[in-house]
Amino acid sequence: MKRLRALDLFCCAGGASMGLHRAGFEVVGVDIRPQPRYPFTFFQGDALQFPLHSFDFIWASPPCQAHTAMKTMHNAKPHIDLIPETREMLKASGIPYVIENVVGAPLADTFMLCGTMFGLGVEDADLQRHRLFEPSFDVGLVPECNHGARATIGVYGGHVRNRKRARTIGIYGEGARDSRRKLDKGVPDFTVEQGRQAMGIDWMTIAELSQAIPPAYSEFIGRAAIAHIDAQRIAA
């Protein structure tokens, strides 16, 4: 059978695209900026002007800068919120879609995914990386966060003890950071390779990783999208 086609709008270097590919889609990405390491068919251009009619599913990750915590910094620059325009376009298309963004973004009827739901991390550090998703279809049951799962557990005298403080890895534009640095300035950062391992991405720079979601997230949603599309076809 011919593979379903997915369009990844605002695709950046392709974290979401890789998950959709693993779920079973043929993927095309669109971004306003060049993406030399994007792993699939790529078009540079305005995501809000790209034709949608030949696709079975659409993923959209409008820029998040207008909704991150950094918007409150004294030197923060103004950013346009493209979520309303993106939603209007996707609804008008009639094609199943999902919009992804950071916690705090004005999405509707959302669910959240976290790296701990998929066992993501490196060494004893969890990758949490919470992201919100607004789907046009029911994705079914969503796993629960499992923060601290990588901490060492011991059972002593009838008590369960956490022998290590829960540790996390954060991926930012300036590097892969260890949460213990807040308590001990001597703790070194993780390497770029460890950041890639934590995210499940092996082709991106650290700057690209900071803009990406783990492919595990989009693979989970992509499989639900395929089930939804198949159900629609059977019912038609």
Backbone bond lengths (Angstrom), bond angles and torsions (degrees), N, CA, C in turn:
res aa  C-N    CA-C-N  psi(-1)  N-CA   C-N-CA  omega(-1)  CA-C   N-CA-C  phi
1 M - - - 1.458 - - 1.526 110.00 -
2 K 1.325 116.00 147.92 1.453 121.25 177.59 1.519 109.89 -67.67
3 R 1.328 116.70 136.68 1.463 120.88 -178.71 1.515 110.39 -69.81
4 L 1.314 116.04 143.91 1.458 121.22 172.17 1.518 109.48 -64.99
5 R 1.333 116.90 149.87 1.456 121.62 -177.46 1.525 109.64 -108.24
6 A 1.314 116.62 132.01 1.463 122.77 177.59 1.519 109.40 -117.73
7 L 1.321 116.12 139.90 1.463 123.01 176.37 1.517 108.57 -109.27
8 D 1.321 116.84 126.82 1.466 122.42 178.83 1.528 108.10 -107.48
9 L 1.336 116.22 103.60 1.457 121.93 -179.23 1.524 110.11 -88.64
10 F 1.327 116.85 141.07 1.468 122.96 -172.88 1.534 108.25 58.70
11 C 1.312 116.93 50.83 1.470 121.88 -165.45 1.520 114.28 -76.27
12 C 1.354 118.56 -19.31 1.460 121.23 -173.84 1.543 109.37 50.47
13 A 1.331 118.18 -135.15 1.465 119.58 -174.26 1.524 113.95 -89.16
14 G 1.349 117.63 4.18 1.454 118.95 167.20 1.506 118.84 100.30
15 G 1.339 119.24 25.34 1.460 119.57 176.20 1.517 112.01 -62.13
16 A 1.342 116.72 -49.37 1.463 120.51 178.09 1.517 111.16 -65.09
17 S 1.331 116.65 -39.30 1.467 120.47 -179.64 1.523 111.64 -58.86
18 M 1.329 117.07 -41.12 1.460 119.80 -178.88 1.530 110.74 -62.96
19 G 1.319 117.67 -41.41 1.462 120.03 177.86 1.518 111.94 -63.63
20 L 1.338 117.07 -40.08 1.468 120.39 178.07 1.527 110.47 -65.08
21 H 1.326 116.53 -38.91 1.461 120.77 176.09 1.533 110.34 -61.15
22 R 1.316 117.38 -44.79 1.458 120.93 -179.82 1.525 111.52 -66.15
23 A 1.335 116.51 -29.20 1.464 119.97 177.98 1.518 111.76 -71.82
24 G 1.350 117.40 -22.24 1.457 120.28 177.47 1.508 115.95 128.40
25 F 1.340 118.25 3.88 1.459 121.74 -179.11 1.528 112.05 -88.08
26 E 1.327 115.67 152.17 1.455 122.81 159.79 1.527 105.74 -85.63
27 V 1.322 118.31 126.17 1.466 121.14 -167.57 1.527 111.98 -116.00
28 V 1.326 115.01 139.53 1.461 123.46 172.64 1.521 107.59 -125.12
29 G 1.326 116.94 135.62 1.461 121.04 -179.70 1.516 111.96 -114.12
30 V 1.342 115.15 149.30 1.466 122.33 177.99 1.516 108.68 -134.43
31 D 1.315 116.64 132.27 1.461 120.75 175.99 1.520 108.70 -151.98
32 I 1.327 115.63 150.83 1.460 120.72 -178.72 1.523 111.89 -70.71
33 R 1.322 116.92 -23.02 1.468 121.57 -178.36 1.517 111.02 -107.92
34 P 1.333 116.98 153.45 1.476 119.49 175.76 1.528 110.56 -59.37
35 Q 1.307 116.01 143.13 1.467 121.53 179.37 1.529 108.17 -132.52
36 P 1.327 117.35 78.57 1.465 120.41 -172.87 1.525 114.66 -64.44
37 R 1.332 118.07 -19.53 1.469 120.01 -179.84 1.528 112.16 -103.83
38 Y 1.333 117.57 7.86 1.466 119.94 177.26 1.537 109.18 -61.86
39 P 1.339 118.87 129.97 1.469 120.41 -168.44 1.524 116.54 -86.28
40 F 1.341 118.39 -1.93 1.461 119.73 -176.98 1.536 109.65 -130.46
41 T 1.322 117.15 -168.48 1.460 120.70 178.62 1.525 109.54 -61.75
42 F 1.331 115.72 130.05 1.466 120.34 -172.95 1.526 110.95 -130.32
43 F 1.342 115.16 140.39 1.462 122.41 172.94 1.519 108.47 -125.56
44 Q 1.308 116.75 128.18 1.450 120.86 174.27 1.515 109.19 -88.52
45 G 1.323 116.53 125.46 1.446 119.98 -178.96 1.516 111.29 169.31
46 D 1.310 116.30 -176.25 1.458 123.80 -179.67 1.524 109.38 -76.30
47 A 1.324 116.83 116.90 1.467 120.43 -178.29 1.518 112.38 -61.79
48 L 1.328 117.22 -27.30 1.457 120.13 -177.97 1.522 112.96 -82.69
49 Q 1.323 116.68 -3.58 1.465 120.98 178.56 1.530 112.31 -113.96
50 F 1.320 117.84 -0.38 1.460 120.58 -174.66 1.532 109.99 -77.80
51 P 1.348 118.79 137.39 1.476 120.88 179.56 1.526 112.05 -66.34
52 L 1.319 115.88 136.20 1.464 121.49 -173.21 1.522 113.87 -106.57
53 H 1.310 118.36 -14.17 1.460 121.76 -163.00 1.526 114.74 -64.05
54 S 1.324 119.41 -22.36 1.472 120.65 -175.28 1.526 113.55 -93.26
55 F 1.326 117.34 12.05 1.463 120.53 -175.95 1.525 111.62 -113.34
56 D 1.330 115.19 152.57 1.467 121.87 179.55 1.515 112.40 -95.05
57 F 1.330 116.69 -21.22 1.462 121.74 -176.96 1.523 108.39 -152.92
58 I 1.334 116.03 143.71 1.463 120.36 -178.72 1.525 109.78 -127.25
59 W 1.318 114.77 129.48 1.464 123.15 173.24 1.516 107.79 -108.65
60 A 1.319 117.47 134.50 1.464 120.22 179.96 1.518 110.01 -135.85
61 S 1.330 115.70 129.27 1.465 122.36 178.02 1.525 108.91 -125.50
62 P 1.346 117.92 75.29 1.467 119.69 -179.77 1.523 110.95 -57.56
63 P 1.324 118.38 153.62 1.463 120.84 -179.79 1.522 111.65 -50.11
64 C 1.343 115.32 138.79 1.471 120.83 -172.96 1.523 113.40 -100.44
65 Q 1.340 118.38 -5.08 1.466 120.59 -170.64 1.521 113.32 -58.42
66 A 1.333 117.36 -28.54 1.462 120.44 -179.18 1.528 112.07 -72.01
67 H 1.343 117.05 -9.79 1.465 120.14 -172.95 1.522 114.02 -124.43
68 T 1.327 118.40 -0.76 1.459 120.13 -179.76 1.525 110.83 -80.68
69 A 1.343 115.29 167.74 1.472 119.88 178.49 1.522 111.56 -63.03
70 M 1.342 117.23 -24.28 1.462 120.50 -177.94 1.529 113.21 -68.11
71 K 1.343 117.12 -11.75 1.460 119.20 179.97 1.525 111.96 -66.64
72 T 1.349 117.26 -16.94 1.464 120.90 -179.29 1.525 112.91 -92.15
73 M 1.331 117.63 -2.51 1.465 120.22 -179.77 1.526 110.44 -68.00
74 H 1.332 115.82 152.14 1.456 120.46 -174.57 1.523 112.54 -63.36
75 N 1.341 116.24 -27.38 1.463 120.06 -178.08 1.531 112.45 -106.33
76 A 1.349 116.45 18.95 1.462 120.08 -178.07 1.521 110.66 -66.50
77 K 1.316 115.29 139.17 1.452 120.97 177.21 1.530 109.61 -91.88
78 P 1.314 118.01 149.75 1.471 119.91 177.88 1.526 110.91 -69.70
79 H 1.325 116.20 141.87 1.465 121.30 179.06 1.523 109.12 -131.54
80 I 1.320 116.16 142.44 1.458 121.77 179.27 1.529 110.01 -77.81
81 D 1.320 116.24 137.50 1.460 121.73 175.43 1.531 108.13 -89.74
82 L 1.333 116.92 110.24 1.457 121.63 -178.27 1.531 113.17 -95.54
83 I 1.330 117.34 2.63 1.460 119.55 -177.57 1.526 112.38 -63.06
84 P 1.341 120.73 -48.30 1.474 119.16 -179.48 1.528 113.26 -58.67
85 E 1.314 117.33 -43.91 1.464 120.78 -179.69 1.524 110.91 -66.25
86 T 1.330 116.12 -39.37 1.462 120.05 178.08 1.522 110.47 -63.69
87 R 1.318 117.40 -46.52 1.469 121.56 -179.64 1.526 110.90 -60.29
88 E 1.309 117.09 -45.09 1.465 120.95 -179.71 1.525 110.82 -59.30
89 M 1.332 116.65 -44.09 1.459 121.15 179.79 1.529 111.38 -63.72
90 L 1.323 116.85 -44.47 1.455 120.52 -177.11 1.525 111.40 -68.56
91 K 1.313 117.71 -40.76 1.466 119.81 177.16 1.517 110.94 -61.19
92 A 1.331 116.54 -41.64 1.469 120.81 -179.02 1.523 111.67 -65.18
93 S 1.334 117.85 -26.31 1.461 120.68 -177.57 1.527 112.76 -71.23
94 G 1.333 116.97 -27.61 1.458 120.88 -176.48 1.514 113.64 75.03
95 I 1.325 117.88 6.20 1.461 123.09 -178.99 1.525 109.19 -94.85
96 P 1.332 119.20 138.73 1.476 119.76 176.34 1.533 110.56 -56.04
97 Y 1.329 115.08 139.72 1.470 118.34 -176.01 1.514 110.81 -148.46
98 V 1.334 114.87 168.16 1.460 122.30 167.88 1.521 107.59 -141.95
99 I 1.328 115.91 140.69 1.462 122.27 174.47 1.520 107.06 -109.83
100 E 1.327 116.21 131.14 1.480 122.08 -178.98 1.512 110.42 -114.73
101 N 1.332 115.94 142.55 1.461 119.71 175.33 1.529 109.94 -164.85
102 V 1.329 115.02 -179.30 1.460 121.03 -176.92 1.522 111.11 -78.69
103 V 1.323 115.96 161.92 1.459 121.19 173.36 1.526 108.23 -61.15
104 G 1.323 116.84 131.24 1.457 122.32 -176.00 1.506 113.05 105.29
105 A 1.329 117.62 -14.10 1.463 120.92 177.57 1.530 110.01 -72.60
106 P 1.336 117.69 150.25 1.470 121.07 -176.31 1.526 112.80 -81.78
107 L 1.326 115.92 62.15 1.457 120.65 174.68 1.523 109.57 -90.52
108 A 1.335 116.21 162.20 1.461 121.21 -177.35 1.525 110.36 -117.67
109 D 1.348 116.33 145.96 1.468 121.79 175.71 1.522 111.24 50.19
110 T 1.316 115.27 54.07 1.456 120.87 -171.23 1.528 113.35 -92.46
111 F 1.319 114.33 164.77 1.449 122.49 161.44 1.520 106.72 -132.72
112 M 1.320 116.41 162.69 1.462 121.42 -176.61 1.521 109.86 -117.75
113 L 1.325 115.67 143.87 1.459 121.60 171.81 1.523 109.58 -118.79
114 C 1.329 115.38 151.53 1.457 123.59 -176.06 1.523 108.01 -139.56
115 G 1.318 116.62 147.19 1.455 120.05 -179.71 1.513 113.64 -59.24
116 T 1.350 117.02 -30.09 1.461 119.25 -178.69 1.523 112.17 -69.64
117 M 1.337 117.35 -17.76 1.467 119.87 175.69 1.529 111.42 -67.87
118 F 1.340 115.80 -22.30 1.461 121.36 -175.15 1.529 112.21 -117.56
119 G 1.342 116.43 12.18 1.452 120.86 178.44 1.518 113.75 70.07
120 L 1.339 117.81 26.34 1.457 120.84 -176.58 1.526 111.65 -82.98
121 G 1.315 115.35 144.50 1.454 121.45 179.01 1.509 109.62 157.27
122 V 1.315 116.22 -168.33 1.454 121.41 178.72 1.526 108.09 -148.83
123 E 1.316 116.65 139.56 1.461 121.94 -174.95 1.532 108.81 51.55
124 D 1.345 118.14 -124.23 1.465 119.12 -179.62 1.528 111.53 -103.58
125 A 1.333 117.49 21.39 1.461 121.79 -176.83 1.525 110.92 -108.34
126 D 1.323 116.57 129.00 1.458 122.43 175.87 1.521 111.00 -77.36
127 L 1.322 116.57 144.38 1.454 121.90 164.76 1.521 106.52 -99.91
128 Q 1.338 116.64 108.69 1.458 119.23 -179.50 1.536 110.42 -86.46
129 R 1.290 119.04 -63.07 1.473 124.58 172.83 1.532 112.76 45.16
130 H 1.324 116.27 64.76 1.455 121.91 -179.51 1.527 111.00 -67.69
131 R 1.319 116.39 133.62 1.457 122.58 175.56 1.524 109.36 -137.99
132 L 1.354 115.34 147.43 1.453 121.94 178.97 1.521 110.65 -100.03
133 F 1.340 114.94 150.67 1.461 121.15 -178.71 1.526 109.49 -137.46
134 E 1.319 115.17 132.79 1.465 122.68 176.03 1.527 108.01 -113.41
135 P 1.328 117.99 102.87 1.464 120.49 -177.94 1.528 111.20 -96.81
136 S 1.324 115.74 157.05 1.468 120.58 174.65 1.521 110.79 -94.61
137 F 1.325 117.80 7.20 1.463 122.96 -176.59 1.529 108.08 -146.82
138 D 1.303 116.01 168.12 1.470 121.10 -178.89 1.526 109.17 -83.38
139 V 1.331 116.89 120.44 1.471 120.12 179.72 1.528 112.08 -88.73
140 G 1.322 117.75 -4.48 1.463 120.20 -179.78 1.517 111.90 85.06
141 L 1.316 116.33 -158.56 1.460 121.68 -177.14 1.522 110.85 -69.67
142 V 1.331 116.20 137.19 1.457 122.87 178.96 1.531 108.28 -109.01
143 P 1.325 118.75 135.03 1.478 120.43 179.23 1.522 111.45 -61.23
144 E 1.319 115.95 164.15 1.458 121.36 176.01 1.523 110.50 -96.55
145 C 1.333 115.75 151.91 1.462 119.80 173.88 1.529 109.40 -59.80
146 N 1.311 115.35 148.45 1.467 120.67 179.98 1.522 108.93 -132.19
147 H 1.342 115.58 52.77 1.461 121.13 -176.75 1.531 110.83 -59.00
148 G 1.314 115.64 138.80 1.455 120.46 177.05 1.508 114.48 82.45
149 A 1.339 117.22 7.59 1.461 119.96 -176.66 1.521 111.72 -63.00
150 R 1.333 116.87 -26.61 1.463 119.65 -177.48 1.528 112.51 -87.17
151 A 1.323 118.33 -5.76 1.459 120.19 177.00 1.528 109.78 -68.37
152 T 1.319 117.27 146.36 1.461 121.71 -179.13 1.524 110.50 -74.46
153 I 1.320 116.37 131.32 1.466 121.80 -178.40 1.524 109.66 -112.77
154 G 1.333 116.17 135.76 1.454 120.50 175.62 1.518 110.20 -129.20
155 V 1.316 116.93 148.91 1.467 121.81 178.53 1.522 107.79 -114.93
156 Y 1.335 115.50 117.99 1.464 120.55 -176.16 1.525 109.57 -134.66
157 G 1.339 117.00 127.85 1.455 121.22 172.30 1.519 114.32 51.72
158 G 1.334 115.92 36.78 1.454 118.90 179.02 1.507 113.82 86.29
159 H 1.329 118.00 1.28 1.464 121.18 179.93 1.526 110.09 -117.32
160 V 1.312 115.63 145.66 1.459 121.39 174.46 1.518 107.39 -98.73
161 R 1.323 116.91 121.38 1.457 121.79 -176.18 1.520 110.77 -115.18
162 N 1.317 114.99 139.31 1.455 121.19 173.68 1.527 107.09 -89.47
163 R 1.337 117.85 109.64 1.455 121.55 -174.08 1.526 112.94 -80.94
164 K 1.324 116.32 -14.97 1.460 119.80 177.84 1.522 109.85 -132.20
165 R 1.307 115.56 143.34 1.448 119.65 173.03 1.528 108.82 -64.32
166 A 1.351 117.34 135.16 1.450 120.47 178.21 1.521 109.69 -55.67
167 R 1.305 116.17 133.59 1.455 122.63 -173.21 1.526 109.57 -120.68
168 T 1.319 117.21 140.97 1.452 120.33 179.10 1.525 110.49 -127.81
169 I 1.327 114.68 157.67 1.455 121.65 172.75 1.525 107.65 -115.46
170 G 1.323 116.32 130.91 1.452 121.54 177.69 1.518 109.84 -114.93
171 I 1.318 116.80 137.39 1.461 121.79 -179.04 1.518 108.12 -107.18
172 Y 1.319 116.62 113.43 1.463 122.44 -178.56 1.522 109.40 -127.71
173 G 1.316 116.34 171.44 1.453 120.60 -178.13 1.504 113.76 -59.72
174 E 1.358 116.63 -27.04 1.452 119.98 -177.55 1.519 113.28 -94.99
175 G 1.336 118.19 -2.49 1.451 119.28 177.21 1.514 113.50 150.10
176 A 1.339 115.11 -177.75 1.460 122.43 176.74 1.521 107.44 -100.05
177 R 1.320 117.16 110.17 1.459 122.60 -169.31 1.526 112.70 -99.89
178 D 1.319 114.82 146.20 1.458 123.82 177.34 1.528 107.98 -97.32
179 S 1.334 117.57 127.94 1.464 121.10 -177.45 1.517 112.77 -62.16
180 R 1.334 118.99 -20.84 1.465 121.34 -178.96 1.528 112.37 -70.14
181 R 1.334 117.06 -13.85 1.460 120.43 179.64 1.532 111.69 -61.49
182 K 1.359 116.11 -23.87 1.457 119.51 178.94 1.524 111.54 -65.06
183 L 1.342 115.64 -28.06 1.462 120.73 -178.36 1.517 112.44 -101.43
184 D 1.323 116.13 -27.94 1.458 120.26 -176.53 1.521 109.07 -138.95
185 K 1.311 117.41 104.99 1.464 122.43 -176.60 1.527 112.10 -64.78
186 G 1.337 117.50 -12.37 1.449 120.10 -179.75 1.516 114.09 -84.61
187 V 1.346 117.36 -4.38 1.458 120.58 -179.45 1.529 109.53 -73.99
188 P 1.326 117.99 124.51 1.477 119.54 -179.25 1.522 111.52 -74.47
189 D 1.326 115.32 155.47 1.460 119.83 174.51 1.524 110.03 -69.67
190 F 1.322 115.50 162.52 1.449 120.53 169.81 1.529 108.86 -72.48
191 T 1.305 116.40 158.30 1.452 121.04 176.70 1.529 109.94 -79.89
192 V 1.322 115.41 165.29 1.467 119.91 175.91 1.525 110.11 -59.78
193 E 1.316 116.92 -40.23 1.460 120.27 179.93 1.526 111.03 -62.98
194 Q 1.327 117.39 -38.53 1.463 119.84 176.35 1.529 110.88 -66.79
195 G 1.329 116.62 -36.09 1.454 119.61 175.46 1.513 111.70 -62.88
196 R 1.334 116.40 -41.92 1.467 120.41 177.37 1.527 110.42 -62.59
197 Q 1.332 116.00 -42.54 1.460 120.09 -179.93 1.523 110.59 -62.25
198 A 1.321 117.10 -42.71 1.458 120.99 -178.92 1.525 111.68 -63.63
199 M 1.327 116.95 -37.13 1.460 121.75 -177.74 1.525 112.69 -83.39
200 G 1.332 117.61 -17.19 1.450 120.04 -173.77 1.516 112.03 74.64
201 I 1.349 116.66 33.08 1.464 123.84 -177.14 1.522 107.70 -133.11
202 D 1.338 117.29 127.19 1.460 118.69 -176.15 1.526 114.52 -117.61
203 W 1.349 118.39 8.49 1.465 119.60 -174.68 1.534 113.89 -118.71
204 M 1.317 119.37 0.53 1.457 121.26 -172.19 1.518 113.35 -103.99
205 T 1.326 115.54 153.82 1.461 122.18 167.83 1.520 108.65 -74.72
206 I 1.339 117.33 170.02 1.460 119.85 179.13 1.527 111.00 -64.96
207 A 1.333 117.41 -35.51 1.463 120.09 177.96 1.522 110.66 -64.67
208 E 1.328 117.07 -39.49 1.466 120.43 178.13 1.522 111.08 -70.17
209 L 1.328 117.18 -38.67 1.464 120.17 176.56 1.519 111.52 -59.01
210 S 1.343 116.54 -37.23 1.459 120.15 -176.79 1.518 112.05 -65.80
211 Q 1.336 117.47 -21.11 1.461 122.11 179.95 1.528 112.80 -99.00
212 A 1.323 117.00 -1.41 1.467 121.06 -170.64 1.523 112.07 -100.27
213 I 1.331 114.06 163.59 1.459 120.62 165.14 1.525 107.62 -110.52
214 P 1.320 118.28 153.01 1.460 119.56 176.43 1.529 110.83 -62.04
215 P 1.319 118.89 137.60 1.466 120.49 177.08 1.524 113.77 -55.94
216 A 1.320 117.61 -24.77 1.471 119.83 178.71 1.520 111.38 -58.19
217 Y 1.331 117.79 -33.62 1.466 120.76 -179.76 1.526 110.69 -65.39
218 S 1.328 116.02 -51.61 1.467 119.12 -176.05 1.522 111.92 -73.32
219 E 1.328 117.43 -27.05 1.464 118.98 174.40 1.519 110.13 -64.56
220 F 1.325 117.10 -43.58 1.465 121.88 177.25 1.525 110.65 -58.46
221 I 1.326 117.03 -48.43 1.462 121.13 -178.87 1.527 110.52 -71.19
222 G 1.332 117.17 -37.91 1.454 120.47 179.64 1.518 112.62 -61.20
223 R 1.315 117.49 -39.50 1.461 120.30 178.09 1.528 110.62 -65.01
224 A 1.340 116.65 -37.92 1.469 120.10 176.36 1.524 110.28 -66.57
225 A 1.335 117.25 -37.54 1.467 121.05 178.73 1.526 110.78 -64.09
226 I 1.324 117.48 -42.62 1.465 120.61 179.22 1.524 110.37 -63.24
227 A 1.321 117.09 -41.93 1.467 120.43 177.48 1.528 110.37 -61.90
228 H 1.325 117.32 -40.29 1.469 121.49 178.70 1.531 110.42 -64.88
229 I 1.321 117.70 -45.58 1.457 121.35 -179.10 1.519 110.67 -63.82
230 D 1.336 117.11 -43.10 1.459 121.03 177.81 1.520 111.14 -61.16
231 A 1.337 117.24 -41.17 1.465 120.97 179.79 1.523 110.81 -65.00
232 Q 1.335 116.42 -38.85 1.469 119.97 177.80 1.524 111.18 -63.61
233 R 1.315 117.03 -40.11 1.457 121.07 -179.15 1.515 111.41 -67.28
234 I 1.317 116.61 -38.59 1.472 120.64 178.79 1.520 110.01 -66.06
235 A 1.345 115.79 -38.91 1.474 120.13 -177.48 1.528 112.46 -74.93
236 A 1.338 116.65 -21.61 1.476 119.80 -176.17 1.525 112.00 -70.90
